[in-house]
C-alpha cells in the first residue's frame, strides 16, 4: 500500500447559513481499500459526497488527491481527475439501452465533421465486455436498463466508472433499496473494484452491509466525526452504538426487556 492516500479529506467544514453541516471532518482512503463512511440520516454523509464530487466547495479544510491539494470547480472537474460518484438514484435512464447508459455523455463516434454518428456496434461490444468483466453477462446490450434489477444497475454504474478510468469510486447508499440477494451482488462488485486498485468510499447507514467489505470506518454523527477505525479496532456492534440512534436503540431494548421481565413476574 502506498504511503500517500489516494484521496484525503483534511479538517473539512461546511456551513449552510447558521447551520453546521460538517465540522472538522478528516478521512483518508488508499488505493485498493474500502473506506466506509457511516452515519444515520442527517449525519452529514451527503454533504461530504457533494464536496468530494465537485458539487459544493468546503468553507474550511482541504481535499487532497495523491497528496496534492485540489479545488473542484464542478462535478466534471472532479470526474476528470478520476473521482466517480454513483448516487443512490443512479442517474440512469430506464427507457434507454444498457449501451446508451454506459456511454451517456461520452459517446464514441465514427465518421467526420457533420457526418459523425454514434458508433453503436463498437459501443455494444465494449459495454457487453465491461459488464462481463465485472460479472454481469448481458446477452443484449440494446435492452432497456429498466429491465435490469437494482443490483445489476448498480453494477452497470460501477463498470462504467472503472472503464472511464476512475481512481476513486464513491458509492452513495448502493444497497439501501435492495433485497438481500441483490445487496450481496453489489457488495461482491465493490470488492472487485477494490481488487482492481480503486479507492472505494462506501457511504451507508447500514452497518450489516458495510462492515463485511470495509477496511476502515469513519463514523459521522450530526456533522461531526466520532473517529476513524481499522476493522481490527472496532466490532460491528461498537460501530452501531457510535452511529446516531445506536445508544437510543440500546436503551429502548433494555427498557423493553425490563417491561417483559415485569410481566413475567406478574
C-alpha positions as MATLAB code, in Angstrom:
seq = 'XXXXXXXXXXXXXXXXXXXXXXXXXXXXXXXXXXXXXXXXXXXXXXXXXXXXXXXXXXXXXXXXXXXXXXXXXXXXXXXXXXXXXXXXXXXXXXXXXXXXXXXXXXXXXXXXXXXXXXXXXXXXXXXXXXXXXXXXXXXXXXXXXXXXXXXXXXXXXXXXXXXXXXXXXXXXXXXXXXXXXXXXXXXXXXXXXXXXXXXXXXXXXXXXXXXXXXXXXXXXXXXXXXXXXXXXXXXXXXXXXXXXXXXXXXXXXXXXXXXXXXXXXX';
ca = [
       0.000    0.000    0.000;
       1.286    3.474   -0.902;
       2.340    5.754    1.952;
       0.271    8.555    0.392;
      -3.529    8.240    0.457;
      -5.147    8.353   -2.962;
      -7.732   10.754   -1.550;
      -7.699   12.660    1.714;
     -10.170   14.978    3.399;
      -8.445   17.215    5.943;
     -10.440   19.189    8.533;
     -13.387   19.852    6.216;
     -16.078   22.219    7.489;
     -19.288   23.256    5.746;
     -21.974   25.743    6.795;
     -25.401   26.364    5.321;
     -26.231   29.744    6.769;
     -26.008   29.325   10.540;
     -26.376   25.536   10.322;
     -23.182   23.493   10.727;
     -23.482   20.629    8.220;
     -19.942   19.329    8.809;
     -17.367   20.360   11.376;
     -13.659   19.499   11.168;
     -14.029   16.164    9.316;
     -10.915   14.216    8.269;
     -10.755   10.971    6.299;
      -8.271    9.088    4.132;
      -8.604    6.311    1.579;
      -5.794    4.403   -0.110;
      -5.769    2.666   -3.471;
      -7.122   -0.866   -3.119;
      -9.049   -0.033    0.031;
     -12.710    0.312    1.001;
     -13.346    3.239    3.325;
     -16.832    3.085    4.834;
     -18.374    6.443    5.681;
     -21.109    5.610    8.141;
     -23.811    7.583    9.862;
     -27.535    7.789   10.347;
     -29.753   10.051    8.253;
     -28.718   13.677    8.802;
     -25.192   12.770    9.883;
     -23.594   14.775    7.047;
     -22.718   11.992    4.615;
     -24.460   13.610    1.625;
     -22.777   16.958    2.280;
     -19.353   15.329    2.220;
     -20.201   13.489   -1.013;
     -21.204   16.753   -2.685;
     -17.833   18.296   -1.845;
     -15.822   15.266   -2.973;
     -17.762   15.153   -6.253;
     -17.329   18.860   -7.010;
     -20.907   19.993   -6.426;
     -20.081   22.164   -3.398;
     -16.910   23.712   -2.021;
     -15.900   23.430    1.635;
     -15.887   26.561    3.790;
     -12.725   25.356    5.501;
     -10.307   22.468    5.143;
      -8.711   20.726    2.186;
      -9.250   17.883   -0.260;
      -6.061   16.174   -1.446;
      -5.674   13.796   -4.370;
      -2.410   11.806   -4.476;
      -1.076   14.203   -1.841;
      -1.868   17.306   -3.919;
      -4.499   19.804   -2.811;
      -7.334   20.096   -5.327;
     -10.231   22.512   -5.723;
     -13.055   21.217   -7.889;
     -14.976   23.840   -9.829;
     -17.686   21.424  -10.952;
     -18.636   17.729  -10.983;
     -16.984   17.494  -14.402;
     -13.652   18.682  -12.993;
     -13.827   16.036  -10.242;
     -14.672   13.371  -12.813;
     -11.758   14.482  -14.997;
      -9.442   13.951  -12.022;
     -10.686   10.372  -11.619;
     -13.374   10.757   -8.942;
     -16.560    8.948   -9.995;
     -19.675    9.158   -7.845;
     -22.514    6.657   -8.116;
     -25.520    8.269   -6.475;
     -28.363    6.462   -4.774;
     -30.729    7.245   -7.680;
     -28.036    6.008  -10.135;
     -28.722    8.738  -12.749;
     -29.640    6.094  -15.308;
     -32.430    6.417  -17.855;
     -34.663    3.314  -17.594;
     -36.009    3.502  -21.161;
     -32.558    3.844  -22.723;
     -30.389    0.837  -23.553;
     -27.546   -0.504  -21.441;
     -25.086    0.758  -24.028;
     -26.611    4.238  -24.183;
     -26.491    4.496  -20.397;
     -22.944    3.152  -20.287;
     -21.656    5.857  -22.642;
     -24.009    8.674  -21.658;
     -22.184   11.955  -22.280;
     -19.079   10.166  -23.612;
     -20.369    8.529  -26.767;
     -17.728    7.206  -29.195;
     -18.401    8.347  -32.746;
     -17.435    7.335  -36.260;
     -17.228    9.429  -39.392;
     -16.033   13.016  -39.557;
     -17.343   16.566  -39.332;
     -21.112   16.896  -39.720;
     -21.318   13.197  -40.642;
     -20.221   11.942  -37.219;
     -22.569    9.472  -35.595;
     -22.705    7.278  -32.519;
     -20.717    4.082  -33.148;
     -23.348    1.720  -31.777;
     -21.699   -1.530  -32.905;
     -18.379   -0.825  -31.179;
     -20.168    0.576  -28.129;
     -22.327   -2.542  -27.754;
     -19.211   -4.737  -27.717;
     -17.465   -2.556  -25.127;
     -20.493   -2.345  -22.833;
     -21.062   -6.100  -23.024;
     -17.376   -6.843  -22.363;
     -17.063   -4.458  -19.428;
     -20.223   -5.747  -17.812;
     -18.905   -9.293  -18.189;
     -15.569   -8.258  -16.643;
     -17.386   -7.224  -13.505;
     -19.514  -10.361  -13.508;
     -22.763   -9.496  -15.321;
     -23.407  -11.492  -18.518;
     -25.530   -9.185  -20.693;
     -26.857  -11.047  -23.722;
     -28.354   -7.973  -25.373;
     -26.675   -4.615  -24.595;
     -29.522   -2.986  -26.516;
     -32.078   -3.950  -23.866;
     -33.544   -1.181  -21.721;
     -31.841   -0.523  -18.398;
     -35.268   -0.646  -16.783;
     -35.304   -4.412  -17.383;
     -32.284   -4.885  -15.095;
     -32.539   -5.497  -11.379;
     -31.482   -2.816   -8.921;
     -28.258   -4.661   -8.188;
     -27.431   -5.013  -11.879;
     -27.980   -1.286  -12.399;
     -25.559   -0.548   -9.582;
     -23.043   -2.852  -11.255;
     -23.543   -1.034  -14.579;
     -22.650    2.235  -12.866;
     -19.561    0.663  -11.252;
     -18.427   -0.906  -14.556;
     -18.872    2.456  -16.313;
     -16.751    4.228  -13.693;
     -13.971    1.645  -13.952;
     -13.961    1.748  -17.765;
     -13.610    5.540  -17.872;
     -10.577    5.466  -15.618;
     -11.915    6.259  -12.162;
      -9.294    6.156   -9.429;
     -11.725    6.957   -6.638;
     -15.186    5.360   -6.621;
     -17.770    6.934   -4.313;
     -20.868    4.827   -3.734;
     -23.843    6.592   -2.160;
     -26.018    4.095   -0.255;
     -25.646    1.463   -3.029;
     -27.588   -1.236   -1.168;
     -30.296    0.825    0.536;
     -33.181   -0.155   -1.763;
     -32.062   -3.724   -2.472;
     -33.072   -7.114   -1.129;
     -30.602   -9.478    0.492;
     -29.546  -11.252   -2.725;
     -29.116   -8.081   -4.806;
     -27.241   -6.364   -1.970;
     -24.833   -9.312   -1.887;
     -24.307   -8.953   -5.644;
     -23.371   -5.273   -5.272;
     -21.040   -5.959   -2.331;
     -19.256   -8.560   -4.443;
     -18.580   -5.937   -7.112;
     -17.415   -3.450   -4.513;
     -14.712   -5.982   -3.676;
     -13.984   -6.348   -7.400;
     -13.396   -2.596   -7.655;
     -11.091   -2.776   -4.643;
      -9.157   -5.667   -6.248;
      -8.649   -3.512   -9.352;
      -6.838   -0.927   -7.223;
      -9.549    1.698   -6.860;
     -10.025    3.656   -3.664;
     -13.650    2.945   -2.766;
     -15.638    5.214   -0.454;
     -18.737    3.295    0.604;
     -21.398    5.541    2.141;
     -24.089    3.793    4.140;
     -26.238    3.817    7.250;
     -26.434    0.006    7.132;
     -23.629   -1.426    9.240;
     -24.501   -5.008    8.251;
     -23.736   -4.238    4.593;
     -20.712   -2.016    5.177;
     -18.810   -3.970    7.809;
     -18.047   -7.114    5.740;
     -16.414   -5.138    2.885;
     -14.844   -2.272    4.839;
     -11.145   -1.925    5.660;
     -11.544    1.343    7.537;
     -14.546    3.125    9.039;
     -15.190    6.826    9.535;
     -18.309    7.430   11.624;
     -20.310   10.654   11.415;
     -22.850   11.796   13.954;
     -24.743   15.060   13.370;
     -22.000   16.607   11.268;
     -19.108   15.634   13.500;
     -16.691   12.733   13.395;
     -16.747   10.001   16.008;
     -13.371    8.882   14.693;
     -11.788    6.622   12.068;
     -11.081    2.988   12.879;
      -9.410   -0.001   11.280;
     -11.624   -3.090   11.160;
      -9.414   -4.828   13.730;
     -10.015   -1.952   16.154;
     -13.796   -1.972   16.250;
     -16.610   -4.501   16.190;
     -19.837   -4.284   14.245;
     -21.757   -3.710   17.476;
     -19.452   -0.863   18.519;
     -19.968    0.814   15.142;
     -23.740    0.625   15.586;
     -23.539    2.176   19.048;
     -21.407    5.072   17.787;
     -23.796    5.917   14.985;
     -26.700    8.233   15.772;
     -29.509    6.272   17.343;
     -27.363    3.386   18.494;
     -27.391    4.362   22.153;
     -31.096    5.158   21.975;
     -31.773    1.720   20.482;
     -29.748    0.033   23.212;
     -31.693    1.959   25.869;
     -35.020    1.048   24.258;
     -34.020   -2.637   24.132;
     -33.164   -2.551   27.829;
     -36.486   -0.893   28.638;
     -38.424   -3.484   26.629;
     -36.533   -6.324   28.273;
     -37.333   -4.824   31.662;
     -41.007   -4.457   30.805;
     -41.212   -8.068   29.608;
     -39.471   -9.223   32.749;
     -42.011   -7.358   34.835;
     -44.858   -9.074   33.008;
     -43.373  -12.478   33.726;
     -43.149  -11.651   37.423;
     -46.830  -10.799   37.458;
];
